[in-house]
Amino acid sequence: RAYAHSKLLNAVTAAEGHNRWAALGVGSVSVRPGTVATAITRHSPLVSSLLRSLPLPFLRSPRHAARGIALAAVHPRVEGGGYYDEGKLARVNPTVTDRDVTRQAW
């Protein structure tokens, strides 16, 4: 649950960053890199074993995950404040577009 809340807060603060800085030409977006095959879980045997049980097609390589992040940083059609997955603008929790929530979270 804490992980889900941290991801939601990431999208909320990216949206508010865009709201505050767009007039200055500064963009802010949130990107979902996906479940990436890295060694980040090496100190958590339970999580590590669960991830190893996933079929490989569900895990992205670090290079694949980085592509979506790089695309969001430089592509001219990226919408500021947006949430991107696989290089595409994705639907978000309505909380992300609630200006009162984004201001308060900021």
C-alpha positions as CSV (number, residue, x, y, z in Angstrom):
1,R,0.0,0.0,0.0
2,A,2.8,2.4,0.8
3,Y,4.4,1.7,-2.5
4,A,1.2,2.5,-4.4
5,H,0.8,5.7,-2.4
6,S,4.4,6.7,-3.3
7,K,3.7,6.2,-7.0
8,L,0.5,8.2,-6.7
9,L,2.4,11.0,-5.0
10,N,5.0,11.0,-7.7
11,A,2.3,11.5,-10.4
12,V,0.6,14.2,-8.2
13,T,3.8,16.2,-7.7
14,A,4.7,15.9,-11.4
15,A,1.3,17.3,-12.3
16,E,1.7,20.2,-9.9
17,G,5.3,20.9,-11.1
18,H,3.8,21.3,-14.5
19,N,1.1,23.6,-13.2
20,R,3.6,25.8,-11.5
21,W,6.4,25.9,-14.1
22,A,4.8,25.5,-17.5
23,A,4.7,29.3,-18.0
24,L,8.5,29.3,-17.6
25,G,8.9,26.6,-20.2
26,V,9.8,23.9,-17.7
27,G,8.0,20.6,-18.0
28,S,7.3,17.9,-15.5
29,V,6.0,14.4,-16.2
30,S,5.7,11.1,-14.4
31,V,6.9,7.9,-16.0
32,R,6.2,4.3,-15.2
33,P,9.3,2.3,-16.1
34,G,7.5,-1.0,-15.4
35,T,8.9,-4.0,-13.5
36,V,12.5,-3.9,-14.4
37,A,15.0,-6.8,-14.1
38,T,17.6,-5.3,-11.8
39,A,19.3,-6.4,-8.6
40,I,17.4,-3.9,-6.5
41,T,15.7,-6.7,-4.6
42,R,18.9,-8.6,-3.7
43,H,18.6,-7.7,0.0
44,S,15.0,-8.9,0.1
45,P,14.9,-12.6,-0.5
46,L,11.1,-12.8,-0.4
47,V,10.6,-10.1,-3.0
48,S,13.5,-11.4,-5.1
49,S,12.0,-14.9,-5.2
50,L,8.6,-13.5,-6.1
51,L,10.0,-11.5,-9.0
52,R,12.0,-14.5,-10.2
53,S,8.8,-16.5,-10.4
54,L,7.3,-14.0,-12.9
55,P,7.6,-15.0,-16.6
56,L,10.4,-13.1,-18.2
57,P,8.1,-11.3,-20.7
58,F,6.8,-9.3,-17.7
59,L,10.2,-8.0,-16.7
60,R,11.7,-5.1,-18.7
61,S,15.4,-4.7,-19.2
62,P,17.0,-1.6,-17.7
63,R,17.6,-0.4,-21.2
64,H,14.0,-0.9,-22.2
65,A,12.8,1.0,-19.0
66,A,15.2,3.8,-19.7
67,R,13.8,4.3,-23.2
68,G,10.4,5.4,-21.8
69,I,12.0,7.8,-19.4
70,A,14.3,9.3,-22.1
71,L,11.4,9.7,-24.5
72,A,9.3,11.5,-21.8
73,A,12.3,13.9,-21.3
74,V,12.8,14.9,-25.0
75,H,9.8,14.1,-27.2
76,P,8.1,17.3,-28.4
77,R,4.6,15.8,-28.1
78,V,4.9,14.9,-24.4
79,E,2.1,16.6,-22.4
80,G,3.4,18.3,-19.3
81,G,1.9,16.9,-16.1
82,G,1.2,13.7,-17.9
83,Y,1.8,10.1,-16.8
84,Y,3.5,7.9,-19.3
85,D,3.8,4.2,-19.7
86,E,5.5,2.5,-22.6
87,G,6.0,5.9,-24.2
88,K,2.3,6.6,-24.3
89,L,0.1,9.0,-22.2
90,A,-1.7,6.8,-19.8
91,R,-4.9,7.2,-17.8
92,V,-4.4,8.4,-14.2
93,N,-6.2,8.3,-10.9
94,P,-8.5,11.3,-10.8
95,T,-6.6,12.5,-7.8
96,V,-3.7,13.5,-10.1
97,T,-5.9,16.1,-11.9
98,D,-7.4,17.5,-8.7
99,R,-5.8,21.0,-8.3
100,D,-6.6,21.2,-4.6
101,V,-4.9,17.8,-4.0
102,T,-1.9,18.7,-6.1
103,R,-1.4,22.0,-4.4
104,Q,-1.7,20.5,-1.0
105,A,0.7,17.7,-1.8
106,W,3.2,20.1,-3.1
